[in-house]
Protein backbone atom coordinates (compact mmCIF):
# COMPACT_ATOMS: atom_id res chain seq x y z
CA UNK A 1 0.00 0.00 0.00
CA UNK A 2 2.83 2.40 0.80
CA UNK A 3 4.28 1.86 -2.70
CA UNK A 4 0.96 2.89 -4.28
CA UNK A 5 0.70 5.89 -1.98
CA UNK A 6 4.31 6.91 -2.72
CA UNK A 7 3.73 6.74 -6.48
CA UNK A 8 0.62 8.93 -6.17
CA UNK A 9 2.53 11.48 -4.09
CA UNK A 10 5.35 11.54 -6.67
CA UNK A 11 2.80 12.22 -9.44
CA UNK A 12 1.21 15.07 -7.47
CA UNK A 13 4.43 16.71 -6.31
CA UNK A 14 6.53 16.24 -9.43
CA UNK A 15 4.47 15.72 -12.57
CA UNK A 16 6.45 13.77 -15.17
CA UNK A 17 8.68 12.16 -12.55
CA UNK A 18 9.29 8.46 -12.81
CA UNK A 19 7.45 6.50 -10.18
CA UNK A 20 9.57 4.18 -8.11
CA UNK A 21 9.44 0.56 -9.16
CA UNK A 22 7.97 -1.91 -6.73
CA UNK A 23 10.30 -4.73 -5.62
CA UNK A 24 8.28 -7.23 -7.69
CA UNK A 25 8.32 -5.00 -10.77
CA UNK A 26 12.06 -4.40 -10.34
CA UNK A 27 12.70 -8.19 -10.17
CA UNK A 28 10.59 -8.78 -13.27
CA UNK A 29 12.40 -6.06 -15.22
CA UNK A 30 15.83 -7.32 -14.14
CA UNK A 31 14.82 -10.89 -15.00
CA UNK A 32 13.60 -9.85 -18.45
CA UNK A 33 16.80 -7.91 -19.11
CA UNK A 34 18.91 -10.88 -18.01
CA UNK A 35 16.90 -13.24 -20.22
CA UNK A 36 17.41 -10.91 -23.19
CA UNK A 37 21.17 -10.89 -22.65
CA UNK A 38 21.35 -14.67 -22.24
CA UNK A 39 19.08 -15.23 -25.24
CA UNK A 40 21.20 -13.09 -27.51
CA UNK A 41 24.31 -14.94 -26.38
CA UNK A 42 22.75 -18.36 -26.89
CA UNK A 43 20.54 -17.82 -29.91
CA UNK A 44 22.03 -14.80 -31.61
CA UNK A 45 25.44 -16.39 -31.84
CA UNK A 46 27.75 -14.98 -34.40
CA UNK A 47 29.32 -17.23 -36.99
CA UNK A 48 32.98 -17.80 -36.01
CA UNK A 49 33.92 -17.94 -39.69
CA UNK A 50 32.71 -14.37 -40.29
CA UNK A 51 35.64 -12.34 -41.55
CA UNK A 52 37.56 -15.45 -42.59
CA UNK A 53 38.02 -16.55 -46.22
CA UNK A 54 36.84 -19.98 -47.20
CA UNK A 55 39.62 -22.17 -48.49
CA UNK A 56 39.17 -25.81 -49.41
CA UNK A 57 37.02 -28.80 -48.61
CA UNK A 58 38.00 -32.46 -48.62
CA UNK A 59 37.00 -35.88 -47.36
CA UNK A 60 38.75 -38.05 -44.81
CA UNK A 61 38.45 -41.79 -45.34
CA UNK A 62 39.72 -44.63 -43.20
CA UNK A 63 39.85 -48.13 -44.70
CA UNK A 64 37.76 -46.85 -47.61
CA UNK A 65 34.93 -45.56 -45.40
CA UNK A 66 34.04 -41.87 -45.39
CA UNK A 67 34.59 -40.60 -41.83
CA UNK A 68 34.06 -36.85 -42.26
CA UNK A 69 34.14 -33.92 -44.65
CA UNK A 70 36.45 -31.05 -43.65
CA UNK A 71 36.26 -27.37 -44.63
CA UNK A 72 38.88 -24.72 -43.84
CA UNK A 73 38.53 -20.95 -43.37
CA UNK A 74 41.47 -18.61 -42.76
CA UNK A 75 41.91 -14.95 -41.92
CA UNK A 76 44.78 -14.13 -44.25
CA UNK A 77 46.72 -15.29 -47.25
CA UNK A 78 48.44 -18.02 -45.24
CA UNK A 79 45.77 -20.59 -44.35
CA UNK A 80 47.90 -22.34 -41.73
CA UNK A 81 48.29 -19.25 -39.51
CA UNK A 82 45.58 -18.15 -37.08
CA UNK A 83 42.94 -17.00 -37.12
CA UNK A 84 41.47 -20.02 -38.84
CA UNK A 85 38.56 -22.39 -38.49
CA UNK A 86 38.17 -26.03 -39.47
CA UNK A 87 34.75 -27.69 -39.63
CA UNK A 88 34.38 -31.46 -39.62
CA UNK A 89 31.00 -32.80 -40.73
CA UNK A 90 30.87 -36.39 -39.55
CA UNK A 91 29.50 -39.21 -41.69
CA UNK A 92 29.67 -41.98 -39.05
CA UNK A 93 28.88 -42.54 -35.38
CA UNK A 94 32.03 -41.89 -33.34
CA UNK A 95 32.47 -41.67 -29.58
CA UNK A 96 33.93 -38.41 -28.26
CA UNK A 97 36.65 -40.28 -26.37
CA UNK A 98 37.68 -41.93 -29.67
CA UNK A 99 37.95 -38.51 -31.32
CA UNK A 100 40.19 -37.35 -28.45
CA UNK A 101 42.34 -40.51 -28.63
CA UNK A 102 42.74 -40.23 -32.41
CA UNK A 103 43.74 -36.57 -32.03
CA UNK A 104 46.41 -37.44 -29.47
CA UNK A 105 47.70 -40.24 -31.73
CA UNK A 106 47.98 -37.85 -34.68
CA UNK A 107 49.75 -35.19 -32.59
CA UNK A 108 52.13 -37.84 -31.25
CA UNK A 109 52.96 -38.88 -34.83
CA UNK A 110 53.78 -35.27 -35.71
CA UNK A 111 56.12 -34.96 -32.70
CA UNK A 112 54.57 -31.67 -31.62
CA UNK A 113 54.50 -32.31 -27.84
CA UNK A 114 55.91 -34.51 -25.09
CA UNK A 115 53.93 -37.37 -23.55
CA UNK A 116 52.92 -35.47 -20.40
CA UNK A 117 51.50 -32.64 -22.48
CA UNK A 118 49.72 -35.06 -24.83
CA UNK A 119 48.13 -36.79 -21.83
CA UNK A 120 46.84 -33.47 -20.41
CA UNK A 121 45.51 -32.42 -23.81
CA UNK A 122 43.91 -35.81 -24.36
CA UNK A 123 42.08 -35.58 -21.04
CA UNK A 124 40.84 -32.08 -21.89
CA UNK A 125 39.67 -33.13 -25.37
CA UNK A 126 37.85 -36.13 -23.88
CA UNK A 127 35.94 -33.65 -21.68
CA UNK A 128 35.08 -31.42 -24.65
CA UNK A 129 34.30 -33.71 -27.58
CA UNK A 130 30.82 -35.27 -27.62
CA UNK A 131 29.77 -38.48 -29.31
CA UNK A 132 28.86 -37.65 -32.91
CA UNK A 133 26.37 -39.04 -35.41
CA UNK A 134 26.17 -38.58 -39.18
CA UNK A 135 25.82 -34.89 -40.14
CA UNK A 136 26.92 -33.61 -36.71
CA UNK A 137 29.51 -30.84 -37.01
CA UNK A 138 32.44 -29.86 -34.85
CA UNK A 139 34.02 -26.52 -35.70
CA UNK A 140 37.46 -25.81 -34.28
CA UNK A 141 38.53 -22.17 -34.16
CA UNK A 142 42.26 -21.41 -33.81
CA UNK A 143 43.24 -17.99 -32.50
CA UNK A 144 46.53 -16.72 -31.14
CA UNK A 145 45.22 -17.43 -27.60
CA UNK A 146 44.18 -21.05 -28.16
CA UNK A 147 41.28 -23.05 -29.57
CA UNK A 148 37.50 -23.05 -29.21
CA UNK A 149 35.17 -25.84 -30.26
CA UNK A 150 31.55 -25.69 -31.34
CA UNK A 151 29.27 -28.70 -31.73
CA UNK A 152 26.39 -28.10 -34.13
CA UNK A 153 26.92 -24.33 -33.72
CA UNK A 154 27.02 -24.35 -29.88
CA UNK A 155 30.19 -23.65 -27.92
CA UNK A 156 31.30 -26.82 -26.13
CA UNK A 157 34.73 -25.86 -24.85
CA UNK A 158 37.96 -23.93 -25.04
CA UNK A 159 41.61 -24.71 -24.52
CA UNK A 160 43.46 -21.49 -23.73
CA UNK A 161 46.87 -22.79 -24.77
CA UNK A 162 48.53 -21.60 -28.01
CA UNK A 163 50.77 -24.70 -28.08
CA UNK A 164 47.69 -26.94 -27.97
CA UNK A 165 46.02 -24.99 -30.78
CA UNK A 166 49.12 -25.25 -33.00
CA UNK A 167 49.45 -28.99 -32.31
CA UNK A 168 45.74 -29.72 -32.79
CA UNK A 169 45.40 -27.95 -36.14
CA UNK A 170 48.70 -29.45 -37.31
CA UNK A 171 46.80 -32.75 -37.51
CA UNK A 172 45.34 -31.46 -40.79
CA UNK A 173 47.66 -28.63 -41.82
CA UNK A 174 51.21 -29.79 -41.07
CA UNK A 175 53.18 -31.01 -44.12
CA UNK A 176 53.83 -34.27 -42.18
CA UNK A 177 50.10 -34.99 -41.67
CA UNK A 178 48.96 -38.59 -42.04
CA UNK A 179 46.32 -37.35 -44.53
CA UNK A 180 48.30 -35.44 -47.21
CA UNK A 181 45.47 -35.60 -49.78
CA UNK A 182 43.05 -34.00 -47.34
CA UNK A 183 45.64 -31.33 -46.50
CA UNK A 184 46.08 -30.53 -50.20
CA UNK A 185 42.30 -30.24 -50.63
CA UNK A 186 41.97 -27.94 -47.60
CA UNK A 187 44.79 -25.65 -48.78
CA UNK A 188 43.30 -25.35 -52.28
CA UNK A 189 41.64 -21.93 -52.55
CA UNK A 190 37.99 -22.03 -53.66
N, C-alpha and C positions, 0 to 999 in steps of 0.2 A: 504494500500500500504506500509506503514511503517513497518508493521509486516512482510511482504514478504521480504522487503529490509533488515530488521534486521536479518532474518533467513539466508539470503544469505551471509551476512557479517560474521555471526557466523561460517558458513561452511568454508568460506575462511580463516578466522583468526585462528580458532581452529577446525581443522578437527576432527571428532568424537564427538564433543560437541553436547549436546542435544539442539535442537532449541526450543526457547520459545514457549509455547502454546498460540494460539490466545484466546481471551476471549470466543469466541463461542466454540472452541474446549475444553477449560477448563471446561465450563459449561456442555458440552456433556459428558466428561469423569467423572466429579463429579456426574452427574445424573445417569450415567450407574453404577457407583460404589454404589451409594445409592440404586438403584433398586436391585442390587445384594444382598446387605445386607438385605433389606426388604423382598426380595423373599426367601432368606434362612430362615429368621425368620418365614415367613408365610407358606411356602410350605415345607421346610426341617425340620419341627418340629420334635423334638425327642419325643419318646413315654414315657410318664411319668411313665409307669410301668417298664421301663428298670431298671434292678438292683433289682427289687422287686420279691419275690417268689409268684407264684400264689397259692392261698389257695382254697377256695370252691366257689361253685355256687349254687344258690337256687332261687326259684320263690316266689314272693309275690302276694298273692291273697286277694281280698276283696269281700265279699259276693259271693264267688265261682268264680269270674272272675279274670283271670290273668292280673295283672296290670304291672308288670315288672319282668325281670330276673336280678339278682344281682350277681356280681363276685368280689371277694376280692383278693387284692395283698398286701403283707406286706414285710418290709425290714429285719425283723429278725425272731427269733423263737417265738416271742409273737405277734400274728397278730392284737392285739388291741392297740399296741403302734406305734406311727409314726416312720418312714415314712410308710404310707399305702395309698392305692388307692381303691376306690369302684366304679365300673361301674354299672349303671342301664340302661338296655335296655328296653325301654318302649314298651308295647303291646297294648296300648290304647291312644286315644287323651286325653291330660290333659293340662289345662291352667297353665302357669307358676305361676300365683298368687295362684292357688290351691296347687301346689307343695310347695310353700313357707308357706302357711297356715297349710298344713298337717305337715310340718317339725316343725313349732312352736308348734303345738298341741302335737306332739310326745315328743319334748324337755320338754314341760310343764309337761307332764305325768311322765317324768323321774325325775323331780325336780332338773334340772341341772342349772337353772338360775332364777333370779327374773323377774317379769313382765316387768319392764322398759327395761331390757336387751333383753328379748324375743321380745319386740316390735321393738327395734332397729334392731335386727337380722332379724326379719320378713320383715321389710322394705327393708333391704339390699338384702335379698334373692329374694324378689319380683322384684327388679331391675335386678338381675342376671339371674334368671331362665326363659327360654323361654317357649312358648307353645310347647308341644311335640306331635308327631304322632307316630304310630307304627313303630318300629325299630330305632327311634331316640335314641341316647345314651348321657347320662350325666355322666362324670367321675369326681368324687370328689377326690382330692389329699390332704391328711392330712400330714403336716410337723410340726415341732416344732414351726414354726412361724405363722401358720394359715392354711387356706384352699384355694385351687384353684379349679376352675370348668371349665371343657371343655364340649362343646356341639358338638357332631359329630366331635371330634378331634380338635376343635378350641377353644382357650381360650375365655371364656365369662366373667370371673370375679374372683376376689380374695377377701378374708376377712382376713386381717392381724391381727388376734386376736386368740391366742392359746385357750382361753376359748370357743370361738365360735366353733373352730375346734373340740375340745373334745366333746362339747355338740351335735354338728351336727352328728358326726360319732357314738355317743352313741345311736342314734336312731336305729342302726342296731346291734351294738356290745356290748352294756351294758347288763348285765344279766337280768335287769328289762325291756328289750325291749317288745313292744307289739306284736312282731313277733318272739317268741322263736324258732320256727322251722326253720325260715330263718336264724336266728343267728347261730344255730347249723350247718346248711348246709354251711354257709360262713366260719365257723371256722374249718371245716373238711378239712384236708390237702389232696390235689389231688396228 
